[in-house]
Amino acid sequence: MKRSVVTLLLCCLLPCLLHANGDPVIEYSARVRSSNPVPLKMTDVQVVREDLRIEAGLPYSSVHVTYFLKNNSAEPVHVDYGFPVDFYGHPDDANRFDQDQFGESLYERGIGALAVRDIRFRLNGTELPWTRADEVIKDGVEMRYDFETEEEYEADVEMARLWTYTVLDIPAGETAELQVDYSVLCRWSTGLYFLGRSPLLRYFPYFGQIRYDFTPAQHWGNGKTDFFSFTLDYSGLPAYLIDSVEPELEMAGPLVKGDRKWTLETRDFDFAEAKPLELSFRYWGKTGVPVHCWEDPLKACAVPASAYELQASGVQDKYPVSQLTDGDVTTAWVAPGDGVGATLDIDFPTPCRVSDLAFYNGYHKSEALWTANSRIEKVRLEITRADGAQDDPVDLDVSRWSLDVSTLLAYADPCFGLPTLVPVTSLVRQICGRYKGMGEDGLSLFEEVPFSSEYVKHIRLTVLSVTPGTKYKDLCLSELTVLDGFKIIYE
């Protein structure tokens, strides 16, 4: 079969790495489940058709595969079946997240449950029971680009593979329809460091890759399928991504562009000869990050207001603190006086996982009112953790962009219509632990703590100074959202 490679240049499209196409396996190796299983050649069972559909999404992509397996023998077939899924990162290499954004954070170590989920096997519409491998194994290479020689080269990568097993029964002389479905976490990289290692970074990849290996299916019949169809569906992506698709495609057959999807149909597809299908995504944005993408992550990661109690040191009439959590940026809390020294306390009766705070600084009812009223310039952040430990107070300038505070637009100062993001618990903190100062050798010291202790019990914000309005001295804050960005990783 001709080389089977698909390359897409998609503006900030979600990246992930997929590896599939299952095969019959020897029962003993499937029971061990600690390495690649030994394949079993089933010459009497032919793949007469395979339909592959990939649905790109954030932060998981979904894969749906349908096989039509024809048993050409006079005897029923009963066989163990193994299906592999590949993805970047593995349990012993958590720190790669801090180095190049490709790996996983420390608390993504539950690889099987986190990276691969929503697994289903159905035979002729009937659900099949399945089990996972005991271990995740490493495998794979990737093509990298050398900027000095301007050439690509093959490099080993730490790619993890998870095998899932079930059992197939195909009656003599019949064709069975096997459906395999799963979702897989992104493989991604980002150049956006303005979020301070917040898990929200997963919403803003600028490069990634999907990979799907056909070769395991070569152990059925003659190693080919009579008919093969492929669909890449990116209709679930945000509009700014869909509108920015610029594909370059090569594959064993004519690819057809449809409405937010690409399709292919071909015959006599050779699993043994087919190269892995690869889809590369790269963001070619001209200026910063498209702001259109921020609304969905904030909604998806918002902690319900019922999970905490919000109190203010004072208010002005008709502008209660409850308007900070009403979901309406045209309303506001207004502090008494000029606002300097005012405090906002967020108390969690049950300690809560918190990654960031997002707030609309100023009065966002209109741009004119945003300019006319005062806004917070500097604020002190004080955090009490679930175990009673208190972080060192941090004074933040929320009137300008920095690595510690950002608007949700890269490298831009806060402005009307955009929320400000302040990190509470970063992924680096989870990886390294609590900072304990410098050692005698000049190296930073960290204290490892259980992740449950990183949950937040109380947050206090104290206004240190304000940016005066052009007309009014009232300090306004339109909305305050507590974010649990970690849920996009492991929920």
C-alpha positions in Angstrom: 0.0 0.0 0.0 1.2 3.5 -0.6 2.4 5.6 2.2 -0.5 6.6 4.4 0.2 10.0 6.0 -2.1 12.9 6.7 -0.7 16.3 7.7 -3.0 19.1 8.7 -2.0 22.6 9.6 -4.9 23.7 11.9 -4.9 27.0 13.8 -4.5 25.9 17.4 -6.4 22.7 16.8 -6.4 20.3 19.7 -3.5 17.8 19.4 -3.5 14.2 20.6 -1.8 11.0 19.8 -3.8 7.9 18.9 -2.7 4.4 18.2 -5.2 1.7 17.4 -6.3 -1.1 15.0 -6.5 -4.1 17.3 -5.5 -7.7 16.5 -6.2 -11.3 17.7 -3.7 -12.2 20.4 -2.4 -15.4 22.1 -4.4 -16.0 25.3 -1.4 -16.4 27.6 0.2 -13.1 26.6 -3.1 -11.3 27.0 -3.4 -12.6 30.5 0.0 -11.4 31.5 -0.8 -7.9 30.3 2.6 -6.4 31.1 4.0 -6.0 27.6 2.9 -6.1 23.9 0.8 -9.2 23.5 1.9 -11.9 21.0 -0.3 -11.7 17.9 -2.2 -14.7 16.7 -2.7 -15.1 12.9 -6.4 -15.7 12.1 -6.3 -16.6 8.4 -10.0 -17.7 8.4 -11.3 -14.3 9.5 -11.1 -11.5 7.0 -11.6 -7.8 7.6 -14.0 -7.0 4.8 -14.4 -3.4 5.8 -13.0 -0.8 8.3 -14.6 2.6 9.0 -12.4 5.0 11.0 -13.8 8.2 12.4 -11.8 10.7 14.5 -13.6 13.6 16.1 -11.2 16.4 17.2 -12.2 18.0 20.5 -10.9 19.8 23.6 -9.1 18.4 25.6 -9.9 14.9 24.4 -10.4 13.6 20.9 -12.8 10.7 20.2 -12.1 7.7 18.1 -14.7 5.4 16.6 -13.7 2.3 14.6 -16.0 -0.2 13.0 -14.8 -3.5 11.6 -16.7 -6.1 9.6 -15.1 -9.4 10.3 -16.1 -12.4 8.1 -15.5 -15.9 9.4 -14.8 -17.9 6.3 -14.4 -21.2 8.2 -16.9 -23.9 9.0 -16.2 -23.5 12.7 -17.1 -20.7 15.1 -14.2 -18.5 16.2 -13.5 -17.7 19.9 -10.4 -15.5 20.3 -8.8 -13.0 22.7 -8.6 -9.6 21.2 -6.2 -6.8 22.1 -6.6 -3.1 21.2 -3.7 -0.6 21.8 -4.0 3.2 22.3 -0.8 5.3 22.3 -0.3 8.7 23.9 2.6 10.8 25.1 3.9 10.8 28.7 4.2 7.9 31.1 4.1 7.5 34.9 7.9 7.7 35.5 8.5 10.9 33.7 6.2 13.6 35.2 8.8 16.4 35.1 8.7 16.6 31.3 5.7 18.8 31.7 7.8 21.5 33.3 10.5 21.2 30.6 8.7 21.2 27.3 5.0 21.0 28.0 4.7 17.6 26.2 4.6 15.4 29.3 2.1 15.0 32.1 1.9 16.6 35.4 2.5 14.6 38.6 -1.1 14.0 39.2 -1.8 12.7 35.8 0.0 9.5 36.8 -3.2 7.4 36.7 -2.4 6.9 33.1 -5.0 4.2 32.3 -8.0 6.1 33.8 -6.9 9.6 32.7 -5.3 9.4 29.2 -7.7 6.8 27.7 -11.3 6.8 28.7 -14.9 6.2 27.5 -13.8 2.8 26.2 -16.5 0.6 24.6 -16.4 -2.7 22.7 -19.6 -3.9 20.9 -20.1 -7.0 18.8 -23.2 -6.9 16.7 -24.5 -4.2 19.0 -23.9 -6.1 22.2 -21.6 -4.6 24.8 -18.5 -6.7 25.5 -16.7 -6.8 28.9 -13.1 -5.6 28.8 -10.0 -5.3 31.0 -7.0 -3.0 30.9 -3.3 -4.1 30.8 -1.5 -4.2 34.1 1.1 -1.8 32.9 1.6 1.0 30.4 4.5 0.4 28.1 6.7 2.8 26.2 7.1 2.7 22.5 7.5 4.9 19.4 9.5 7.5 17.4 8.5 10.8 15.9 9.8 13.1 13.2 11.5 16.3 14.4 12.7 19.3 12.6 16.4 20.5 12.7 16.3 24.3 12.2 20.0 24.4 11.3 19.9 21.8 8.5 16.3 22.4 7.7 15.7 18.7 7.6 13.5 16.3 9.5 15.0 13.4 11.5 13.7 10.5 13.4 13.9 10.7 17.2 12.9 8.3 20.0 10.1 9.6 22.1 8.5 8.4 25.3 5.2 7.3 24.0 3.0 5.2 26.3 0.8 2.4 25.0 -2.2 1.0 26.9 -3.6 -2.3 25.8 -7.2 -3.2 26.4 -8.5 -6.7 26.0 -11.8 -8.4 25.3 -13.0 -11.7 23.8 -14.7 -12.1 20.3 -17.0 -14.9 19.3 -17.9 -15.1 15.6 -20.2 -17.8 14.3 -19.1 -20.0 11.4 -19.7 -18.4 8.0 -21.0 -15.1 9.4 -19.9 -11.5 9.3 -19.6 -9.8 12.7 -19.7 -6.0 13.3 -17.1 -5.0 15.9 -17.3 -1.4 17.2 -14.5 0.1 19.2 -14.8 3.6 20.8 -12.6 5.6 23.1 -11.4 9.1 24.0 -7.7 10.0 24.4 -6.1 13.0 26.1 -4.2 15.5 23.9 -0.6 15.3 23.0 0.4 18.9 22.8 2.9 21.6 23.2 2.5 25.3 24.0 4.6 28.4 23.7 2.3 30.3 26.1 3.9 30.7 29.4 1.8 33.6 30.6 -0.5 31.3 32.6 2.2 30.4 35.1 1.9 26.6 34.4 -1.8 26.6 35.0 -3.6 23.4 33.8 -5.6 25.8 31.6 -2.6 25.7 29.3 -4.1 22.5 27.8 -6.7 24.7 26.1 -4.0 26.6 24.2 -1.7 24.2 22.3 0.2 25.5 19.3 1.5 22.2 18.1 0.4 18.6 18.3 -0.1 15.4 16.5 -2.6 12.5 16.0 -1.2 9.1 15.2 -3.1 6.0 14.3 -1.3 2.7 13.5 -2.9 0.3 11.1 -0.4 -2.5 11.3 -1.8 -4.6 14.2 -4.9 -5.5 12.0 -2.6 -7.3 9.5 -3.1 -10.5 11.5 -6.6 -10.9 10.3 -7.1 -12.9 7.0 -4.8 -11.8 4.2 -3.7 -8.6 6.1 -5.9 -6.4 4.0 -9.4 -4.9 4.1 -11.6 -4.9 1.0 -12.9 -1.5 1.8 -11.6 1.3 4.1 -13.1 4.7 4.9 -11.7 7.5 7.0 -13.3 10.7 8.4 -11.7 13.5 10.3 -14.5 15.6 11.9 -13.5 18.9 13.5 -17.0 20.4 13.8 -16.7 20.3 17.6 -13.9 22.8 17.7 -14.3 26.5 18.5 -15.4 28.6 15.5 -12.1 30.5 15.3 -10.3 27.1 14.8 -12.7 25.8 12.2 -12.4 29.0 10.2 -8.6 28.8 10.2 -8.1 25.3 8.8 -5.3 25.2 6.2 -4.8 21.5 5.3 -2.1 19.8 3.4 -3.0 16.2 2.8 -1.5 13.1 1.3 -3.0 9.6 1.6 -3.6 6.4 -0.3 -6.6 7.7 -2.1 -8.5 11.0 -2.8 -9.3 13.0 0.3 -12.5 15.0 0.0 -13.1 18.2 1.9 -16.6 18.5 3.3 -18.4 20.8 5.8 -15.9 20.8 8.7 -14.5 17.4 7.9 -12.2 15.4 5.6 -13.1 12.0 4.2 -11.4 9.2 2.3 -12.6 6.0 0.7 -10.4 3.3 -0.8 -10.3 -0.4 -1.6 -7.8 -3.2 -0.9 -6.2 -1.3 2.0 -3.0 -3.2 3.1 -2.6 -3.0 6.9 0.9 -4.4 6.8 2.2 -1.9 4.3 0.3 1.2 5.5 2.4 3.7 7.4 0.9 5.3 10.5 -1.7 7.9 9.8 -0.3 11.2 11.2 -2.1 14.5 11.6 0.0 17.5 12.7 -1.5 20.7 14.0 0.2 24.0 14.3 -1.0 27.4 15.3 0.1 30.2 13.0 -1.5 33.0 14.9 -0.2 36.5 14.0 -0.8 38.3 17.3 -1.2 36.6 20.6 -3.9 34.1 21.4 -7.4 34.5 19.9 -9.6 35.7 22.7 -12.6 33.8 21.3 -11.3 30.6 22.9 -11.4 31.8 26.5 -15.1 31.7 27.2 -15.6 27.9 27.0 -12.6 27.0 29.4 -13.9 29.5 32.0 -17.3 28.0 31.9 -16.1 24.4 31.9 -13.7 24.9 34.8 -15.8 27.2 37.0 -16.3 26.0 40.6 -20.0 26.3 41.5 -20.7 29.3 43.6 -22.6 27.0 46.0 -19.2 25.4 46.9 -17.9 28.5 48.7 -19.0 31.6 50.6 -18.0 35.0 49.4 -17.8 38.0 51.8 -16.7 41.6 51.4 -15.5 44.0 54.0 -18.0 46.5 52.8 -20.3 47.4 49.9 -22.1 50.4 48.5 -25.9 50.4 48.2 -27.3 48.5 45.1 -23.9 46.9 44.4 -23.8 43.8 46.7 -21.0 41.2 46.7 -23.5 38.7 45.3 -23.2 40.4 41.9 -19.7 39.0 41.7 -21.0 35.5 41.1 -24.2 36.2 39.2 -22.7 35.3 35.8 -23.4 38.8 34.5 -20.5 41.1 33.7 -22.8 44.1 33.4 -23.4 44.1 37.2 -20.7 44.8 39.8 -19.6 44.9 43.4 -18.6 48.4 44.5 -16.3 48.8 47.5 -16.9 51.6 50.1 -14.8 54.7 49.8 -12.0 54.6 47.3 -11.7 50.8 47.8 -8.1 50.8 49.2 -7.9 48.2 52.0 -11.1 46.5 51.0 -11.1 42.7 51.3 -12.8 39.8 49.6 -12.8 36.5 51.5 -13.6 33.2 49.8 -14.3 30.4 52.3 -14.7 26.8 51.3 -16.7 24.8 53.9 -15.3 21.7 52.2 -11.8 22.3 50.9 -11.8 22.6 47.1 -9.3 22.0 44.3 -8.5 25.5 42.9 -6.2 26.3 40.1 -6.9 30.0 39.3 -9.1 33.0 40.0 -10.6 34.9 37.1 -12.1 38.3 37.6 -13.4 41.1 35.5 -11.5 44.1 37.0 -13.6 47.3 36.8 -17.2 47.9 35.7 -17.7 46.0 32.5 -21.3 47.2 31.8 -19.8 49.5 29.0 -16.4 50.6 28.0 -17.3 54.2 29.0 -18.1 53.0 32.5 -15.0 50.9 32.7 -12.9 53.9 32.0 -14.9 56.2 34.3 -14.7 54.1 37.4 -11.7 52.9 39.4 -10.2 49.4 39.1 -7.9 47.4 41.2 -4.2 48.1 40.6 -2.5 46.0 43.2 -3.9 43.2 45.3 -2.5 40.9 48.0 -3.3 37.2 47.7 -3.4 35.0 50.8 -4.2 31.3 50.6 -4.9 28.8 53.4 -4.6 25.1 52.3 -6.7 22.2 53.4 -4.2 21.1 56.0 -4.1 24.6 57.6 -0.8 25.6 55.9 -0.7 29.2 54.7 1.1 30.3 51.6 3.4 33.3 51.8 1.3 36.4 50.9 1.8 37.5 47.3 1.4 41.1 46.1 0.2 41.2 42.5 0.0 44.1 40.0 -3.2 43.2 38.2 -3.1 46.4 36.1 -0.5 45.0 33.8 0.5 41.8 32.2 3.2 39.6 33.9 4.1 36.0 34.3 2.1 36.0 37.5 -0.9 37.8 36.3 -2.4 37.9 32.8 -5.4 39.0 30.9 -6.7 36.1 28.8 -4.9 37.5 25.8 -1.2 36.8 25.6 1.2 39.7 26.4 -1.6 42.3 26.7 -2.4 44.5 29.6 -5.9 44.2 31.1 -8.6 46.0 29.2 -12.4 46.2 28.9 -14.1 43.0 28.1 -11.4 40.6 29.2 -11.0 38.8 32.5 -7.8 38.8 34.5 -6.3 35.4 35.6 -4.4 34.8 38.8 -2.9 31.4 39.5 -3.6 29.8 42.9 -2.1 26.3 42.4 0.2 25.7 39.5 1.3 22.4 38.0 4.9 23.2 38.9 3.9 23.4 42.5 2.3 20.0 42.3 5.4 18.5 40.6 8.0 20.0 43.0 6.0 20.5 46.2 5.9 23.5 48.5 8.9 25.9 48.2 11.0 25.9 51.4 13.8 28.3 50.4 17.4 27.8 49.2 19.7 25.1 50.5 23.4 25.5 51.3 24.3 24.3 47.9 22.3 27.1 46.3 19.5 24.8 45.1 15.9 25.3 45.8 14.3 23.2 48.5 10.8 21.8 48.2 8.6 19.9 50.6 6.5 17.1 49.1 2.9 17.1 50.3 -0.1 15.0 49.5 -2.2 16.4 46.7 -5.2 16.5 49.0 -3.3 19.0 51.1 -3.1 21.3 48.1 -6.8 21.8 48.2 -7.8 25.3 49.2 -9.7 26.2 52.4 -9.7 30.0 52.3 -8.6 32.8 50.0 -8.3 36.4 50.9 -7.9 39.3 48.4 -6.9 42.7 49.8 -6.9 45.8 47.6 -3.6 47.6 48.0 -4.0 50.3 45.4 -6.4 51.3 42.6 -6.2 52.8 39.1 -8.5 55.9 39.4 -11.4 56.3 37.1 -11.6 59.3 34.9 -14.9 60.4 36.5 -15.7 58.4 39.6 -13.7 57.2 42.6 -15.8 54.1 43.0 -13.8 50.8 42.9 -15.7 48.3 40.9 -15.3 44.6 40.2 -17.8 43.0 37.8 -17.3 39.2 38.2 -15.2 36.8 40.2 -14.9 33.1 39.1 -13.1 30.4 41.1 -11.5 27.9 38.6 -10.6 24.3 38.9 -8.5 23.9 35.7 -7.4 20.5 36.9 -10.7 19.0 36.0 -9.8 19.2 32.3 -6.9 16.8 33.1 -8.4 14.1 35.1 -12.2 14.3 35.3 
